[in-house]
């Protein structure tokens, strides 16, 4: 069962509840940048009705550090009361608090300020346990040597860090939350530390992609997943109907527009989020400025450049192969032309390029600079990523040129507005590629717009012949599963069946008779003799006996002879014998004739067989009930 608490037919506040084989897992816990009321956070009422939240949820998994995927965590802990395990990668754990703190500084909503003020002093955090590339997560034990990075105290105990197979895809680690629940992380590209997750309980599994990018860029590799064939793939669908043109063409067009604007003395504003596309475009402009020997200054606002460089150095294994190889000789994130921005620079004359946060122009320094520069037609704003509905970024991309700001002031936008997609989300082609790689039984679309999702849903169902769902927030999707239980077969049993010629074609299913043994959650099929030996049990012979009444005035011995003659003529492919004691056998089936205690003209046939000969015994019983042929 899956329920969208957020991101159902919408982009923002990603939060999906998955119930799989009795385990409840929450995937992401984000906020919505387009709302300033209660709609900012996921609708947690669905799960708070279940009693104490920590008892209901087995764990929370965070895919990456963007606020629409992790921004509601402080609210979820401080206001909703969750204090159970949270899983994320190490870069995500390190960078999340920085972005939340940055958001707190620009927040005007008192509730947000109140909730996020606990980022530094949340008493629930006991320790953060770092794990190697492969390992098992059991209930953590607090130790005095536990490493607690700065700015992470808003996270709840225990926060487990999940490494990813970013360098060697085939070595993706398997984490055990408990005896049944497993989590496996896959490299997702998108931003530093982003991961896709496979959640597995027994033979049932779900893959959640979070945000991912199937195309490598200048500082990150492409997303990767193996042919895991989950029961359900939950994938983002931000660009469900978009197929991007050549990356090289987009970069050339971007550089051309920036160059033309600064050459005519204009200013270029590029709203970005602090880590991710910002570094990608900084590398691009740094290389171009060096090659063209340009003098116009490039600035990065909020002082996050140094922090970003620090984390890219710290987590260099998460970057692409080129950066990893050249990192020792040259750090691509130490920029010569990109300098820290001061607020006073916004009023300086002359051309400049400014990267400012946040990326959707919904608050903060990017919005402040936009308001100052919007009235000059020589200036340009380039939106390099997706903007959710309700933000200033979305409004100007929709063509609005008169904006109502705070205090009912109207801002007239005369500067040029350009949208150039450098988004690190998979496009429609990339989403189809991931579905083809994972080979899921079902697909569920989240994090997208309803009309675009409908188009992608039809494409997936047509091409892959699987069911595809796109629930709205609050809707439940229930999928029936047919769990397969792996059973090992003993070599002795196989050899016996093979010797009897019962396995001519290994590809065709065949019925095997044996004893099923379960030990330590593993199943084995063995011969009855081996089972008795392993378990130390004595063998007991179980026989079934059926009474058949015959009208026959002859003596019991003569009745037995008649039975023998009849069966001998009918069952020519079976061994039928008349024994000295007067009984008749057919294979292991024993037939004896006895007098009826009350009716001298009736004989009773006692038909006895073992459970192995149930089919033959039932056939003989029905045959004898029809009576014996008259003697000639």
N, C-alpha and C positions, 0 to 999 in steps of 0.2 A: 504494500500500500504506500502511495506517495501523496503528500499534500503540499501545495505551494503556499507557504506563509508569506512569501514575497517573490517577485520576479515572474509571476504567472501572467503571461501575455503583457509584460511590462519590463522595462529596463531600469533596475534599481532595487535596493533592499533585498538582495538575493538571500533566500532562506527556504530550504526545502526539507521537509520531514519525511524520512524514509523508514518504513517498518518492514524488516526482512527477517523471516524465520524467528519471530519473537523478539528481535532486537530493534531498538529505536535510535536512529542516528539523525542528527540535524546537520545539514550541509550548508555552510556559510551562515552569516548572521550580519547582514549589511543594512545600510541606511539609504534612503532615497534623497537625492540631491535636489529634486524638483518640488519638494513639499517642506513646509515649515510647521505643520501641525502634527497630529498623531499618526498621520499616514507616512511620516518620515521612517517609522520603524515597522518591522514585520508584525503581523497580527499573531501575537503569542497566546491569545485567548484560547486557541484550539488545543494547546497542550497544557495550559495552566489549569484547565478543568480536570486534568488527570490526577490531581493531588500534588504532592511534593515533586517539583520539576526534576531535581537531581535523581530521584528514584525512578522517574519515568524514562529519562534519556540515558542511553548507555554512553554516548559521547557526542561532542560537537567537532566537526571538521571544517577548517578554514582553508580555502583554496589559494588565496593570495591577499596582499596587503591593501588593495584598493578599498576605499571606504564603503562602496556599495556592496562589498562582500564581508567586511569585518567591522564596519563602523558602529553597529548596534551592540557590540559585545559589552561595553561598559553599562549600557542600559539593561542588557540581558542579565548581567550579574548584580548590579546595584539595585535595580528596580524590580526585576522579575524574580531574582533570587537563585539563579543557577550557580552551583559551585562544584560541578563535576568536571571530568576530564575534557580538555580541548586539544585537538591535534592540528598541527601545522608544521610547515618546514621552518628551518632555522632562519633563512633570510626574512620570511614573513613575520616570524616572531620578533625579530630585531627591528623591523621597519614599521610595523603596525603602530606602535605607540607614538612614533615621531609624527606620522600623518594625523593621528587622532589629536595629538597636542597642537599641531598646526591648525587643525579644524577648530579646536576649542578657542584659540586666540581670535579667530575671525567670527565665531558664532555670536549671534545677537539674541538668540532664544535663551531665556533664563534656565529652562529645563535642561537644555543641552549643556550649558555651562556648569550647572549643578551636578549633572551626571558625570561629565568628563573631568571634573576637578579631582576625582579620586585616582586618576591615571597613575600618579606617582606613589600613592600610599595605600593601595588596596591591601588590607590586612589578610585577605584570603590566600595570597600567593605565599607558598611555603618554599618552593624551589622550582627550578627548571632543570630537567634532566636532558642532557645531550646524548644522542645515540649514534653509533657508527652506521655505516652504510647498510648493514644488515644486522638484525637483532630482534629480540622479543621484548615486548613491553608487558611487564607484569605490574601488580600494584606497587608503586614506587615507595621506597623507604627514605625518609628524610635523613640527610647526612649533613654534617657541618662543613664539608668540602663542596657542597652543591654550588654550582655557578649560577649567579643571578645577574644577567646583564642589566645595565642602567635603562631607565625609562620603560620597563616592562612590568611594573608592579600592578597594573590594572588587570593583568591576566589572572585566571583562577587556578587553583590547585586541583589536580596536577595538570600542567601544560606540557604535553609531550611533543618533542620536535621530531618530525619525520624527514629523513633525508630522501633524496630522489636519485634515480638512475640517470643523472644528467650527463655523465661522461661515458658510461657503458650501459646502453639501454637494456641489455640482456641481464643486468644484475640488479634490477629494480627490487628493493627490499620488501619483505613481507613482515608486517607488524601484527602481533597478537594482542588485542585489547583484553581479551579474556580467553577462556578455553574454546570459545566458539567463534568469536568475532575477529576477523582479520582485515587489515587495511594495507593496500599496496599503492605506492606513490609512483606516478609517471611524470616525466618532464613535460611542461605545458607551454614553454616559451612565454609569450604575453608580457610578463614583467619578471624582474629578478625574484626567484623563489617560488614562482607560480607552479602549481602541481595539479594534475588530475588524480583521482582516487578510485581504486576498486575496493568496494566493501563486500566482503564475502562471509557468509555463514553457512557452513556445510557445503552443499552443492549449489546453493543459490547465491547470486552475486549481482551487484549494481555498480555501474561505472558513472561517476560524476565528473564532468570536465572542468567546472568552473569556467573561467575565460582562458582561451588558448589561441595559439597562432600556428598554423601549419606551414608558414613560410619563414625561413631564417632571415634575420636582419643584420645590421651592422654590429650589434653587441649581444644578441641572444640567438640560440639555436631554435630549430623547429620543434613543435610538439611531436611526441612519439608515444605510441601504444602498441602492445602486441595483440595477437589474435586471441583475445581472452574470452570471447563469446559470452558476454554477460546476459542474464535474463532481461536486464534493462540498461539502456544507455541514456543518461540525462545530460543533454548537451545544450550549451548556449546557442542562441540564434540571432545575435545582434544584427548581423549582416546577412539575413536569410535570403535576400533576393539580389545581393550585390556580388558581382564578379569583378575584382579589381584589375585594372590595366597593369602594364609593366611597371615594376617598382622603379626601374631606372628612369622611365618617362616621368613618373611622379616626382622623383627627386630633381630631375632636370627642370621641370616646370616650377617647382618650389623655389629653387635657387634663382631662376630667372626672375620671378616676381619679387623676391626679396631684393635682388641686385638692382632691378629697375626702380624700386621704391626708394632705396637709399641713395641712388644716383641722382634722383630728382629732389633730394633733400627731405624726403619723408621719413616717417618713423614706422617701424613694423612691430606690432604686438602679436606674440604667439602665446596664447593661453595653454598651459600644460599642467599636468600633475607632476609633482616634484621628482618622481622616479619613474622611468619607463621611456615613454616617447621623448621626454625632455633630453635624456642622454643620447638617444638615437639622432635627434635633430641637431644637438650640439656637436656631435661628431661630424655630421654632414656639413654644417656651416664652418666648423673649424678647418676642415680640409679645404673647403672652397675659398675661405678667406686667405689661407696660406698660399694657395695656388694663384689667386688673383691679386695678392698683395693689397687687400682692401684695408682702409683705415677706419671706417665707421665702427664705433664700439658695439660689442655684443654684451648684453647683461643678462644675468640670471637672478631673479628676485628671491626674497625671503631668506637668503643665506643658506639655502639647502644644498648648494653646489658642493660645499665641503663635506657635508654629511653624506651626500650621495656618493662622492668619490670614496669616502671611507668605507661604505658598505660594498661598493663594487670591488674594492681591493680585498676586502675581507671575504667576499663570496665569489672570487674569480672563477671557481669551478662551475658556477652556474651560467657563465657567459659562453659565447660561442668559441669554436676551436681557434679561430684566428687571434682573438684577444688573449686566449690562454697561452698561445705559443709566443706572442710578442710581448707579453706582460712584463717579463724580466727586463727586456731591453727598453721598452717604452710603454708607459701607462696611458692608454687611450683616453682616460678620464681626467687627466691633468691637462687642462686647456690653456693654451697660450692667449687666445683671443677672447675667450668668454670670461668676463669679470663679474664680481658681485655687484648687485644693484643697490643704489641708495634712492630713497624716495624723492630726494631733491633732483635727481637726474631726469625725472619725468617732465620737469619744466625747462630743461636745458634746450637751447636752440640746436638746430642741425639734426642730421640723420642718426638713427640708432636702431638696433634690434633688441627687443626685450622679451625674454622668456619669463612669464609670470604665472603664478599659481593663484587659484585652482583653474582647471582646464575647461570648465563649462561656463565661466563668467557669472557664477551665481553668488560670489562674495569675494572678499579678500583683495589682494593687491592687483590681480588681473582686472577686476571690475573697476577699481579706483583709477588705474591707468587708462582703461577703455573710456571712462567718462571724460577724462582730460583730453584725449586724443580724438574722440569720435567726431568732433566738429570740423576737423581739417581734412579736406578731400585729398591732400597729398599723402596722408597716412593710410596704413593698411592693417587690418587684423586678419590673421590666417588661423582658422580653426582646424587643427590637425586630427581631431578625434570626435567621437560620438558625443552629442549633447542631449540630455533627457528633456522631455517636455516640461515647460515651466521655468527653465533657466534662460538667462539673457542670451547665452550662446545659441540655444534653440530658436529663440525669437528672431535674431538677426539672420540666421541661416534660412529661416522661413520667409525672409523678405521684409520684415518689419523695419522701418527706418525712423519711426517715432516711438520711443519707449517711455512708459510711465515709471519713474523711479520713486524712491522714498519721498514722502512729503508731497506726493502728486506732482513732482517736477517732471517735465517732459524733456527727454534728451533726444535731440535730432542727430541721426547718424549720417554723416557725410563721408566718412572714411570708407575706403574700399573694403568689402567683406569677401573673403575667399574661403572656400572649404576644400582642403586638400587632405584626403584620407591617408594618414600615417598610423591609423589605429592598429593595435596589435591583436585585434580579434580575427578569428578565421572568417573568411568570406564563404559564400554558398558552396563554392568548389571545395574549399578546405573542410567544411562540415561534412560534405558527402564523402570526402576522402577518409576522414576519421571513422565514419560509420562503416565504410568498406573495410577498414583495417580491423576494427574491433569485432565485426560480425555479430551484433546483438540480436536477441530474439524480439525485442521491442525497443522503441525509441520514444523519449519524452523531451519535448522542446520547452526551454525556459529562457528568460533573459532576452526577450525580443518583442516586437510589435505584432499584434494579432494578425493583421492582413498579410504581412510578410511571412509569418510563421505558417499560415494556412497554405501558402504557395510551396514552401519548403516541405511541409508535411506530405503533400501530394507527390512531390518528387521522390521523397524517401520511400513512400509506400509503393510507388510504381517501379522504382529501380531495384529495391532490395527485397520486395515482397514481405515486408514486416509491418506490424501495426505501429502507428505513430500517433502520439497524443500531444495536446497543447493545452493543458488545463489553465484556467484563470486562477487568481488568488482565492484560496479557500476551497477549491474543488479537489475532490479525492479521486485518484486513479488506482483501481485495484486490479492486479494482474494475477491470473492463476498460473501456478508453476507446476511442473512435473519433475520433482527432484529425483535424480538418479543416485543410487547408493552403490558405490564401488565395492565389489566383493572379490577377494582373492581366492583362487582355486588351487588346491594342493596339487603338486606334481604327480603324486600317486594316483589321485582321482582322474586326472587327465590321461595318464598312461593307460589306466584300466578302460576308460571310455574309448580311447584310440585303438586298443587291442581288440575291442568288440566291434570295431568298424563303425562307431557311431559319430565320428567327426570327419566325414568326407570333405566338407566344405566349411572352412573356418569362418567365412564371411556371413554365412547364414546362421540365424539364431537357432539354438538347439537346447532341449530340456535335459538338464543333468540332475541325477539323483544323488543326494549326499546329505550331510548334516551341517547346518549353518551354525558357526561359532562366532560370538561377539566377545571381543576382549580389547579393552582400552580404546573403545569407540571404533575399532576396526572389525570388519566382517571377513570371515573365511569360510569357504565351502570345502569340506573334507569328506573322506569316506567314513562310514559309520564305525568301521574298525579303528581308524585313526582317532576319531572323536572319543570313543570309549577309552582308548589308551591315554590320550592327553588329559581327559577329565577324571581318570581313575574310577570308571563306572563299570559295573558288570552288565553283560548283555542279557536282555529279556526277550523271549519269543512271544509275540503278540499274534493271536489268530482270531479270525472272525468265523462264526458258525451260524448257518441259516438252516431252518427246518422246512423241508418240502414234503407235503402230504400227497401220497399216491394211492389210488384205489387199486389194490392188487391182493388177491386171495392166496397167492402162492406164499411159500416159506421165504424167510429173509434172504437165504443164500441164493434162491432162484431169482428173486427180485434184483439182487446185486449183479447176477449174470446178465439179466436183461438190460440193466443200466450200462454195464460194460460194453455189451454188443452195440447198443444204440450210440453211445459216445464214440466208440471206435469207428463207426461208419460215418459219423458227422464230423468229428475232429481229426481229419486225416493228417494235418500238419502238426499235431501235438502228440506227445508220448502218453498213451492211455494204457494203464496196467491193471490187471486183476490179481490182487495179492492173495497168498494162501489163507489169511484170516478172513477172507470174504470181502474185504474193503476194496474200493476202486480209487486209483489215483490218476489225476490229469496234471502233469508237471508236479507242482508242490501241493495241489489241491486234493484233499482227502474226502471221499464220499463213503458213508456207511449206511446200511439199511437196518432198520429196527422195527419191531412190532409196535402197533399203536396200543396204548394202555387200555383204551375203552372200546375200540372198534377193530375186531379181528380181521375185517376185510380191507383195512387200510394199513399201509406201511409208511414209516417216516424216514425220509432221507436226510441225513445230517451232512451238510456241505460245509467244509472248513478250509480256510485259506489264510495266508499271511497278507500283510498290507501291501507287499510288493506285487501280489497277484490279484489286486482288487478288481481290476478290469475283467480278467478271465473268470474270477469267481462269480462276479455279478452276471456274466453271460451264461455260465453253466446253470446258475440258479434259475434264470428266466427260461432256459431251454428245458430243464427238468419239470418246471411248473406246467409246461404245455402237455406233459404226460409222455408215456412210452408207446411205441407202435405195438399193435396187437400181433401175437405170435401167429405164424402161418400154419 
